[in-house]
Amino acid sequence: MTVIEQRTMESIQKMERKISEFSLRDYFAGQVLAGMADYVDKDNPNLIAKVCYILADAMIEVRNDS
């Protein structure tokens, strides 16, 4: 295996680890953020993150009820 192939393989393995840590909740929160990014007060990022996860939790709850 060449050095480039080895580095590529290592990069893919790192990416796979990161993806495996990414939950449906994280995905939903990210989608909420993407949808409201133009409308939020960017001076309070912690509040924005909390709201995104509250809405993500609500989406998961509704998903589980169906």
GICOR-V951405 format. One record per backbone hydrogen bond with DSSP energy under -1.0 kcal/mol. NH is the residue of the N-H (numbers start at 0). CO is the residue of the C=O. Records with the same first field share a line. If there is no record, write none. Layout:
BEGIN
NH=CO + CO
END
This chain:
BEGIN
5=1
6=2
7=3
8=4
9=5
10=6
11=7
12=8
13=9
14=10
15=11
16=12
17=13
18=14
19=15
21=18
26=22
27=23
28=24
29=25
30=26
31=27
32=28
33=29
34=30
35=31
36=32
38=35
43=40
47=43
48=44
49=45
50=46
51=47
52=48
53=49
54=50
55=51
56=52
57=53
58=54
59=55
60=56
61=57
62=58
63=59
64=60
65=61
END
